[in-house]
Amino acid sequence: MGSANDLSLDIKVIGAGIAGLACAFALSRKGHKVTVYERNSKLYEYGSGLQMSPNASRIIYQWGLQEHFLKVVNQPDVMTVRRYSDDKVIGEIPHNPMSEWEFGSPYWQIYRPDFQNILAKAALEEGVEIRFGHAVTSIDAERGTMSLDDGTQLEADLIIAADGIRSRARSAISPVQAESYNEACFRAVVPKARMLQDPETARLMAGDFSMVWVGPGAAVLGYALAGGELYNALLSIPRSSHTELGRWNQPGDLDEVRSHLKDFCTPVKKVWNLVDDCAKWELGDVPKLDSYVSQSGKFVLVGDAAHAIIPHAGQGGAMALEDAAVLAEFLDPKTLLDRNKMPVRMQAYHNFRQPRIESIRRTAYGDAKMFTLPNGLEQEQRDKLWAGMTAKWKAAYEQLGEAAFKRQVEADPHAADFRSPDDRAYLYGYDAAVEARELTPRSQNAHMTEPAKKPTKATTAPNTQPTLSIWLGTAPNPELIDKHTLAQAVNHAYHYVQPTLDRANVLCEELMLPVTGLLDFDVRFIYPSEPVTHQRYAIPIIPMRNVVWMDLASKEELSALLVALAVTKTIAERTALQLEFRAMHGRKVRAAAARAEGDAQMAPTATATAIDGK
């Protein structure tokens, strides 16, 4: 371990799965010393397929690994959604080349072992050391130490736990365990030669497409893998969510599979009749953690160990790559000038990643429901919606061609339906490295650690009478709110704060909002016949496209923030809610608040929207 001025960190990674190898490769590229410890004696990934949406393939291109992937990936042109019983097409979701036109990167499907092998080879070539047959038995997350099963004691600047949904390392910072979900999946691969023996299965290998057959309580997914040499088949069925979460690759019962397929169309049955053996994957996820990192910044959870999500949004592998790309930017020696800043950087990493993860979790749950609706009115409405969306994009494509997919659709982290253009924009249009780089720039160390030293001139709310008392209901759970729901959130919050402003003299320093770092402001509460109460607040903010995430630690911080917004710099006539943050010369913002009207039954949540360049 080097001196405080040595920018190269000694990093230990637990687990040689996709998340662990991706982190190892990305961090080694930045000049860090990385060692991976894998309990198995060799690389191991169950042979099934994995989705690589544009937000994932974009990272592969940024890392310069695309040529290795292009040799083995499938590049589907569409995903066709079909009715389970009669094979009727319900809708089509465009993938390639539309993904490149719209999001700047292709949509891939890949064989998991191929994915892992490419990352492992790239990591080794980058100087990463992979030690097989080494299980980690204990971890001190605050000190950055760990023990191996052979008694070896290791110390690191950073320990990265990438040991999957059933992570043992997670217990170093959290008691949270993975929870079972009410679905199980059967997975299998069929060799191309077998698929070509029957015309009905051969047609499934005849083009670059994937198919999903949706039915009541069950769905089947199928697509080609390994450069067209294999066909990946997956069956999703219901199970009791109260059963214990089992192993993710335990042997499956083909008789059980076929019993669930008795009402499915002939092509689906024929594919599964070609299967000799399958694996059963009992779905689960890891509930939202308080933090992915230790207080010392010497330990971090990544991938499924941190935030396993049910697979219905197809984002498991993508989130592992995003974790790696973001972590590499946050720990870039060009911006991390002092290893003593590690706790701040690592907490910022958590604040940056978790809102996106939780948004994608909502999408996954929404998609899970939509794929397995029972027959009836809701299913009919879903089918009609999908058919309409398909007709719309096809008509636009026929009329405008490539230009139809170059229209800018605003990303919506709350859409929770990957078929919708705004949700796809949020999922697929995201550039993890660029977003992280914008947050970890030349000036981040200053912004993230110290408040502004020169407060600006205070403004005064109208003088009225007695004691200041702020109550905002339940303590808020910070969540990402886009600019469309911002107004409603502030509306509710302002309703609670307004009586306070009418009863007290409140002085607030003008808000200073850096492009990245801390929302730093002063609040003075003037009580009748009592000394002035002065409090400085420094709330971490994470800017994204048209969104600012504020990490509010307490109800009091939320109260102070809302009061500050209400009395800061220009209180206009209070006739309608208007709260805006406008960047001025990339550093300063002004907040203007007016009396809010409307329903105030909901507990408030604080957020703010950044409008760059206006």
N, C-alpha and C positions, 0 to 999 in steps of 0.2 A: 504494500500500500504506500502510495507516494506522499509527498509533502502537500501542504495546503495549496501550493502553486502548481502542482502536477495536475494537468487537466484530464489525464487518463485515469478512469475509474477501474477498480478491480470488481468485476461483476460475476456473481454466481447465479446460474439459472437452474431451477429444479424442474426437470421434465423436458424430454426431447420430442414432444408433439409439435403440432403446427405453431401454436402460440410461443412455446419456448424457443424453437429454432428460428422463428421470425424475429423475435426480440434479440436473440444472440447475433444473428446476421446483421440486423439494423444497427445495433450498438457497436459491434466490431467495426463496421464501416466508419463510424465516427471516431475511431481510434481508441476505444476502450478494450481492456483485456477481459475476455469473456470465456467462462468455462461452464459447460452444461453437464449436469449430473442426471443420469437416467437409470432408474431401478432395473429395467429390463436389460437383457444381455445384448440386444440389438434393436434397431429401429422396428417399431411395430405400429401399424395402423390397419384397422379392419378394412378389407377391400370393398368399399362402396363409394358412391359418388358424393360430390360436394359442389355447391354452387359458388361461383366467383363472380359476383355482380360488378358493375363498373367501378364502384368505390374500392373494390379489392384489386381488380386487374390494373387500375391506375397506379396502385402502389408497386405492383410487380414491374411495370414499365419504369417507374421512378427509380427502382433499384437496379434496372438494367438486366433483369432476368427473363424478359419476355420471350427470347428465342428458345429457351429451355421449355417454357410452358407451351408455346405454340406447337411444339412437336407432339404434345399429348392431350391438349384440351379439346373438348367439343365446343363449337361455337354455334349454338342454336339460333335459327332465324326467328322463331316464335315459340311460345309455349301455348299449346292448344288445350283448352279446358273442355272436357267431354262429359256427357251424361253417363253415369255408371252402367245403366241397364241396356241402353240401345246404341251406345257409342256415338250419339249425336253431338255435333260440335255446339257448345254453348257460347264460347268466346275465344279470342286469341290475344295474347299479350306479346307485343313486339320486343325482340331482343337485338338481333344483329341484321344489318349494320346500323339499325336505328339507335342503339345504345351509344355508338361512337358519334353519330350525328348529334344526339341530344345531350349526352353526358361526357363526351370526349374520350371514352374508353369502352372496350368491348365487354360483352357478357360471356362468361366461360362456364363450363362444367368440367370437373376433373376427377380422376380416380384418386382417392385419398393417399394411397401409397406413393403414387407419382408425385403428389404435392409435397409430401414429407421428404421424399428422397431428393427432390430438387433443392429444397431449403437446406437439408443437411449438407449436401455437396457444396452449395454456395457458402454456407457458414464455415465449413472446413477450409475452403479456398480463401476465405476472408481472414483466417487465422484463429477461428474459434476452436477450442478443444472440447471434444465430446467424450465423456467418461461413462461407459456403460457398466451395468452391474453395481451401481452405487446408489443405495437407498438412503435418504435423509431421515434421521431418527428424531432430531430435535432442532429447534430454531429459537434463538433469542432475537426477536424482530427489532428491538430497540438498539441492541449492541451490534447487530449485523453479523451474528455468528451462527454456525450450524454444525451439527455432528452427523457423521456418516455411520452406517451400520458396522463398519470395521473399526470404529473408535476414533477415526480421524476427526480433529477439530479444525474448522475452517472459519476464517474471518474475511469479510468483504465490505467494500464501500456500499454495495447494494446487492441484496438477495431478491431475485425475481422468482416468484412461485408460479409455475405454469403446469401444475400437476392435475388439471382437469376438474370436472364437476364434483368429484368425490375427494377433492383436495385435502390432504392431511396437513399441508402447510398452512391452510387458511386459519386453523385454530391458533396460530401464533398471534393473530390480531383480532379474531372474531370467533364467537361460539356458533355462528350461523352454519347450518348444514343444508345441503341440497334437499329440495322437497320434490315429491313425486307429482306428476301431472296425470290427468285422466285419459291418457292415450299411450299406446305402445306401438312400435313400428317393427315390421319384419323387413329385413333387407337382404338382397341377394344380387348376384351378377350372373349373367348368362353369356357364354361365349358366342361370338358372331356366327360361327359355323352352325350352331344349333338354331339360332334365330332364323337363319336362311333356309332351313329345311321345310318350313311351312309358309305359304304365301301371306297368311294373315299376320304372322310375326315378322316375316321378312320386310313387310312394308314399314314396320316400325324402325328399321335400320336404313331405310331408303333415302333419308334426307337429314338435314341438320335441324332437328326440332326436338322438343320435349313434349310430353303429354301428361295430363293429370285427369283422371277419371274421378268425379266427385259424386258421392252418394250419401245416404242417411247414415251418419255415424262412422263412415269409413271413406278413405280416399286412396287411390293408387297413383303413384308417380313413376314415370319411366323415361329413360333417355340413354343415348349411346355414350360410351366412355372409352378412354385409352385409345384415342385416335380411331374410334369406330370398331375396335376389336372386342368390346364387351357391351352388354346392355344392362343398365342399372335398373333394378325394380324395387319399389318400396311400397308397402301396404301399411296404412295407418288405421288403427282400430281403437275403440274405447276400452278402458279398463278402470277399475276403481282407483281413485286418486289417494285412497287411504292405505293402499298396499305399499309395502316397503320398496324403496327405490333399489332395483337390482343392478346387476352389471349391464353395461351398455352393449355388450357384444356376446351375450350368452346364446347358446344354441337355440334355434327356433324349431317349432313343430310344424311341419308342412301340412299335416292333416288339419291343424287349427287354422292355418292360412286358408286352405281351400274351403273350409266351412264358412269363412267370412266372405268368400268370393262367389258363393252359390248364386247370387242374384246379379252378378256382374256380367258384362258382355263377353262374347267369345274370345276376342283378342287378349283380354286381360287374363282370362282363365288359361289360355294356351301358353302365355308367357310363363306363368307360375308352374304350369305342368312341366316346363323344361328345367325347372330348378331342382338340383340334387340336394342342396342344403342351404340353410339361411340362418341369419342371426336375428335375435330378438332384442330390440332396443327399447327399454322402458323409459319413457320421456320424463324429464324433470327439469328443474331450474334452480338457480341460486337466488334467493330473495335479495332485495336491495340491501347492500351492506352500508354501515355507517361510514366506512372508509375503505379504500383499496390499499392504503399505505399506513405504515407505522408512524408514530409521532416523530421519531428520529429521522424519518426519510430513508432508512436503511433497508426497508422491506416493502415489496409491492406485489400485489396479486394481479395477474393478467389472464386474459382468455377466459375459458370456462371456470377456472378456479375463482375468478373475481365475479363473473356475471353470466354464468351459463343461462341461456334462454332457449325455450322450446324452438324447434327448427323451422317453423312454418313461414318465417320471413326469409329464410335462406341466407341468414347473415352471420352464422356462427364462425365460419372461416374468415369472413370479411372483418368481423370485430377483432379477431386475433391479429390480423394484419394491421388494422388501424391502431390497436394498442401498441404494437411494435413501432410503427411509423411515428406516432405521437411521442412515445417515450424517447425515441432517438432524438427527436427535435428538442424536447425539454432538457435532455442531458447532453446536448451538443456542446463540446468544449469551447466553441466560438462564442457562446452566450453564457455558459456556466463558468464564470471566471473564478469562482471560489467554492470549493467543496462544502464549506460551511453553509452555503445557501441551499444545500440539498433538501432539508426539511420543507423549505418554502416551495421549491420546485416540485417536489413530489406531491405535496398537498395540492398545488395548482394542477398537477396532472390528474389527480382524482376529480377535482372540481370540473375540469375540462371534459373528461370522458364520461362521467356518470350520467349527466343529463341526456346525452345522445343514446347511451345504452338503455336507459329507462324508456325513452321514446320508442326505440326499436322493440323493446319488450311489449309495449302496448300494441304495436303493429303485429307482432307474432301472435299474440292472443286473439286479436281481431281476425287474422287470417285463419287461425285454427278453427274458429267458429264457422267462418264462411265456407270452408271446404267440406264441412261435414253436416250441413243443415239437414234436418229430417224433411221428408217430402211434405209439401204444404205451401201455404201462402208465402211465407218468408223465403222459401227456396225458389218459388216462382218469381218473386220480386228480384232476388239475387240474379237468377238466370237472365231476366229481362235487362237488368242493369249491365251485366257483362256483355250481353249481345249489343246493347246500345253503345257502350264504350268501344267495342270492337268496330262496329260500323262507322263510328265517328273517326277513329284514327285511320281506318282504311280509306275512307272518303277523302280525308285531308291529304293522305299520302298520294292517292291517285291524282288529286288536283294540283298539289304543290311539290310532290316528290320529297327530296331531302329537306327542303325548306320547311316542311310541315313539322319536322322534329327539331328545328332550330329555334322555335319560339321559346321565349324564356317563361317557364312556369314557376311560380313562386313556391319554394320549398315549404312544406307544412309538416312539422314534427308531430302534429296531433291527428293527422288524417287516418292513421291506423289501418290502411288498406292499400297494399302494394300495387293494386291495379289502378289506383287513382293517380293521375299525373303529378299532383302536388306531393303525394307521399313518395312516389318514385323519384321525384326531384330531390327530396330530402335524403332518401336512402342512397341513391346512385350518384347524385351530383356532388356529393361531399368529397372534398380533397383533404384527407386527414393531415398530411404533411404540411400543406400550405396553411391550413387553419392553425395548426400548432405553431408554425414558424411565425405567424403574425402575432402570436401571443408571447413568444420567447425571443424577443428581439434585442437589439442594442440596449434598450432602456429597461428591460423587465426587472433586472435585479433591484434597481432603485424603486420602481413602482410597487413591487410586490413586498417590500420589506420596510419601507419608511414612509410615514405620513408627510404631507407637504409641510415645508418649514415656514412658509409665509402665507398666513391666512389672508383672504381677501376681505373687502369691506362687508360688514354685516348689514342686513336689511331688517326692518321691523314690521311685525304684524300689528294690527290695530290694538290700541290699548283698551282692555276691558278688565274685569275683576276676577274672582277669587282663585282658588288653588288649581294648579295644573294636575290633571289626572288622566292618564292614557290607559285605556283597556281595549285590547283588540281581539278578544275571544281566545280561542285556542292558539297555542304556539304554532307558527306556520311550518309546514313541510316545504322547503324550497323546491320549486319545480320550474321547468323551462316553460315559459309562456311566450308565444310569438306575438307579433304586433297586433294581430287581429283580436286577441283576447286580452291584451294589455289594458285597454280602456275599461273593460268590465272589471278587471281585478282592482285597478286603482279606484274605480267608482265605489266598489264595496269598501275598500280600505278608507277612503276619504270620508265616508259616512261616519265612521267611528272616530276619526281624528278631528273632524270639524268642531264638535262641542269644545274640545280642548283649545282650539284656536280662538274660540269666542270668549273663553274664560281666562286666558292668560296672555302675558306678554312673552313672545317667543322670538329670540334673536338667533338667526342661523347664518353661518358663513356661506358665501356662495359656493355651490358645489363645484368641485374640480374633478372631472372624470377623464383620466388618461385613456388613451386608446386601449391600453392593457394595464392590468395591475390592480390597484385599489381604488375604490370609491371612497375618497377621504374627505370628511367634512366635520365642522364644529357645530354643536348645538348648545345654546345657553337657555336654560329655563329660569324665568324670573317669577318667583313666588311672592305674593304680598307679605310684607313684614319678615321676609326670610332672605338669607344670602342667595346670590345668584348661583345656580347649579350649572356647571360647565362640563360638557362631555365631548370628547373627540371620538369619532367612529371611523374605522377603516375597514371597509367591507370588500373582500375579494370579488372581482368581476371577471367574467370570461366572455369576451365578445365572439360571436359567430356571425354568420351572414344575417343581417337585419335583426339580430337578437343579442341581448346582453344578459348573461347569467350572473345573478348576485347571490353570493353564499352568505345567507343570513343565519347567524348562530343562535339567535334568541328572539323572543317576542319583543324585548326592549329595543334591539337593533332595528327591527321592522318599524316599531313605533317612531323611533328617532328619524329613520329614513323618510317616513311619510310626512312627518312634521317638517322636515327639512325641505322636501319637495314642495310642500304647501306654501311655505313662506319665502322661498328663495327667488330672488331676482325676478321681479315683475309679476305681481299677482294682478291679473287682468280682471275685468268685470266677470263675476262668477255666475255665468249664465249657462255654461255647458262645460263638460269635462274636456280638458285638452292638456295632455301631459306629453311633452316631447323632449328628447335629447337631440341636440343638433351639434355635430362636431364643428368646432371653429379652430382652424389652423391645426387640426389633428390632435388637439390637446384639451381644450376647454369646452364645457357645455353649459347651457342654461336650461333650467327647468322652469316651466310655467304651469301653474295649476289653477283651476277654476272650480267653483262649486259643482259637485257631481249630482246628477239627478238619476233616479231609477231605483231598482230593487237593491236592497242592501241586506239581504238575508244571509248571504254566504260570508264565511269568514274570509278576511282579506289575504291576498298573497302579493308580495312585492316583486315587481320586475320593471325593467325599463327597456326601451327600444333605442338602439343607436342608429342614427341616420347619417351615414358618412357623406361628407362633402357638401352638406347643406346647412 
